[in-house]
């Protein structure tokens, strides 16, 4: 079981490196929150949709796997506490599954933070808020990107106390996708999850 879990985690790690390497918007200005303007959905929420569940069951059967085996590593790596993340001007909000606002604060850019994932180097944008009562004083975010031209546009974020805490959470990449992401587009990525291409 441990060996299987490690393999699944490796597959997900390969997916993330592939994603960073083929960033759709490398020119994005990470110093401005407008780069992420809009409403974003929890990537993992798509796994709960009936059409996706049905397709995953079919793919699992054709690849002699269970759905649980295919998504185990991904669930741990992309674990996310919120259904939506909304960026409006300098304000960042986190919403639950009932569209209730759990946290909202005004954030400002601090610096770019270099990091590595395996052999791949990338940059986070560090944003902080001056609100002393903020649920999340600091955010680390990468630019919106996609694995390839016609795949899901998404970004990774870490939310928490400060830069040191967040950068130390290696292997944790909560992921949000554009609000207009369709189930069909999402389902187009499922084959790779079961075949090991991701």
C-alpha positions as CSV (number, residue, x, y, z in Angstrom):
1,X,0.0,0.0,0.0
2,X,2.8,2.4,0.9
3,X,4.6,1.7,-2.4
4,X,1.3,2.3,-4.3
5,X,0.8,5.6,-2.5
6,X,4.3,6.8,-3.3
7,X,3.7,6.0,-7.0
8,X,0.5,7.9,-7.0
9,X,2.2,10.9,-5.4
10,X,4.9,10.7,-8.0
11,X,2.3,10.7,-10.8
12,X,0.7,13.9,-9.3
13,X,4.1,15.5,-8.9
14,X,4.8,14.8,-12.6
15,X,1.5,16.5,-13.4
16,X,2.4,19.6,-11.5
17,X,5.9,19.9,-13.1
18,X,4.3,19.4,-16.6
19,X,1.7,22.1,-15.7
20,X,4.4,24.6,-14.6
21,X,6.5,23.9,-17.7
22,X,3.7,24.6,-20.1
23,X,2.4,27.7,-18.4
24,X,-0.1,29.4,-20.7
25,X,0.5,32.9,-19.4
26,X,4.3,33.2,-18.6
27,X,4.0,37.0,-19.2
28,X,1.6,37.4,-16.3
29,X,2.3,40.2,-13.9
30,X,2.6,38.6,-10.5
31,X,2.8,41.9,-8.7
32,X,-0.9,42.7,-9.5
33,X,-3.9,40.9,-8.1
34,X,-5.7,41.7,-11.3
35,X,-3.8,38.8,-12.8
36,X,-6.2,36.5,-10.9
37,X,-9.2,38.8,-11.2
38,X,-12.5,36.9,-11.0
39,X,-14.1,33.9,-9.4
40,X,-12.2,30.6,-9.3
41,X,-13.6,27.1,-8.5
42,X,-12.0,24.3,-6.4
43,X,-10.4,21.9,-8.9
44,X,-11.4,18.9,-6.9
45,X,-15.0,19.9,-6.9
46,X,-15.3,18.6,-10.4
47,X,-14.7,15.1,-9.1
48,X,-18.1,15.3,-7.4
49,X,-20.1,15.9,-10.6
50,X,-22.1,12.9,-11.8
51,X,-20.7,13.0,-15.4
52,X,-17.2,12.9,-14.1
53,X,-17.9,10.1,-11.6
54,X,-19.4,8.0,-14.4
55,X,-16.4,8.7,-16.7
56,X,-13.9,7.9,-14.0
57,X,-15.6,4.6,-13.3
58,X,-15.4,3.6,-17.0
59,X,-11.7,4.7,-17.2
60,X,-10.9,2.8,-14.0
61,X,-12.4,-0.4,-15.3
62,X,-10.6,-0.1,-18.7
63,X,-7.2,0.5,-16.9
64,X,-7.8,-2.2,-14.3
65,X,-7.7,0.4,-11.5
66,X,-10.1,1.7,-8.9
67,X,-11.1,5.3,-8.8
68,X,-9.6,5.6,-5.4
69,X,-6.2,4.3,-6.6
70,X,-6.2,6.9,-9.4
71,X,-7.1,10.0,-7.3
72,X,-5.5,9.2,-3.9
73,X,-2.3,11.1,-4.5
74,X,-4.0,14.0,-6.2
75,X,-6.5,14.4,-3.4
76,X,-3.6,14.8,-0.9
77,X,-1.6,17.2,-3.0
78,X,-4.5,19.4,-4.2
79,X,-6.4,19.4,-0.9
80,X,-8.4,22.6,-0.6
81,X,-10.7,23.9,2.2
82,X,-12.8,26.1,0.0
83,X,-15.3,25.8,-2.9
84,X,-14.4,29.2,-4.4
85,X,-11.8,31.9,-4.3
86,X,-12.8,35.3,-5.5
87,X,-10.5,38.2,-6.4
88,X,-12.0,41.7,-6.8
89,X,-9.5,44.6,-6.9
90,X,-7.3,44.2,-3.9
91,X,-9.8,42.0,-2.1
92,X,-9.5,38.2,-1.8
93,X,-12.4,36.1,-0.6
94,X,-12.7,32.4,0.3
95,X,-16.2,30.8,0.0
96,X,-17.6,27.5,1.2
97,X,-19.8,25.1,-0.7
98,X,-22.9,27.1,0.1
99,X,-21.3,30.3,-1.3
100,X,-20.9,31.7,2.2
101,X,-17.9,34.0,2.6
102,X,-15.5,32.5,5.1
103,X,-12.7,35.0,4.8
104,X,-12.2,38.3,3.0
105,X,-9.3,40.7,3.3
106,X,-7.4,43.3,1.3
107,X,-4.0,42.1,0.2
108,X,-1.0,43.8,-1.3
109,X,2.0,42.4,-3.1
110,X,5.2,41.9,-1.1
111,X,7.7,40.0,-3.2
112,X,8.4,37.1,-5.6
113,X,9.4,33.9,-3.8
114,X,11.6,31.4,-5.6
115,X,10.9,27.8,-5.0
116,X,11.6,24.3,-6.5
117,X,9.4,21.3,-7.2
118,X,11.7,18.4,-8.0
119,X,14.2,19.8,-10.5
120,X,11.8,22.5,-11.7
121,X,12.2,26.1,-10.5
122,X,9.3,28.5,-10.3
123,X,8.1,31.6,-8.5
124,X,5.3,32.3,-6.1
125,X,3.9,35.8,-5.6
126,X,3.7,36.6,-1.9
127,X,0.7,38.8,-0.8
128,X,-0.1,39.9,2.7
129,X,-2.8,41.8,4.5
130,X,-2.5,44.4,7.2
131,X,-5.6,43.1,9.0
132,X,-4.4,41.7,12.3
133,X,-7.6,39.6,12.6
134,X,-7.3,38.0,9.1
135,X,-7.8,34.3,8.9
136,X,-5.0,34.1,6.4
137,X,-2.3,36.9,6.8
138,X,-0.3,35.6,3.9
139,X,-1.0,34.1,0.4
140,X,1.4,32.4,-2.1
141,X,0.1,32.2,-5.6
142,X,1.5,31.1,-9.0
143,X,0.3,32.6,-12.3
144,X,-2.8,31.2,-14.0
145,X,-1.7,28.5,-16.5
146,X,-2.7,25.4,-18.3
147,X,-1.0,22.1,-19.1
148,X,-1.6,22.6,-22.8
149,X,-3.5,24.9,-25.1
150,X,-6.9,23.3,-24.7
151,X,-6.8,22.1,-21.1
152,X,-8.0,23.6,-17.8
153,X,-6.7,27.0,-16.9
154,X,-5.9,27.0,-13.2
155,X,-3.5,28.3,-10.5
156,X,-2.0,27.0,-7.3
157,X,-2.2,28.9,-4.0
158,X,-1.2,28.4,-0.4
159,X,-2.9,30.3,2.4
160,X,-1.8,30.7,6.0
161,X,0.3,32.5,8.6
162,X,3.4,33.7,6.7
163,X,5.9,33.1,4.0
164,X,8.0,30.7,6.1
165,X,5.1,28.5,7.0
166,X,3.7,28.4,3.5
167,X,6.9,27.7,1.7
168,X,7.5,24.9,4.2
169,X,4.4,23.1,3.1
170,X,6.1,21.3,0.3
171,X,3.8,19.0,-1.7
172,X,0.7,21.1,-0.9
173,X,-0.8,22.8,-3.9
174,X,-4.5,23.8,-3.4
175,X,-5.8,24.5,-6.9
176,X,-8.5,26.7,-8.4
177,X,-9.8,26.7,-12.0
178,X,-11.6,29.4,-14.0
179,X,-15.2,29.8,-13.2
180,X,-16.2,29.1,-16.8
181,X,-14.4,25.8,-16.9
182,X,-16.7,23.2,-18.4
183,X,-17.2,19.6,-17.2
184,X,-16.3,18.6,-20.8
185,X,-12.9,20.3,-20.6
186,X,-12.2,18.8,-17.2
187,X,-13.1,15.3,-18.4
188,X,-10.6,15.7,-21.2
189,X,-7.9,15.4,-18.6
190,X,-9.1,12.3,-16.9
191,X,-7.5,9.8,-19.3
192,X,-4.1,11.0,-18.3
193,X,-4.9,10.4,-14.6
194,X,-5.6,6.8,-15.2
195,X,-3.0,6.1,-17.9
196,X,-0.1,7.7,-15.9
197,X,0.4,10.4,-18.5
198,X,-0.2,13.1,-15.8
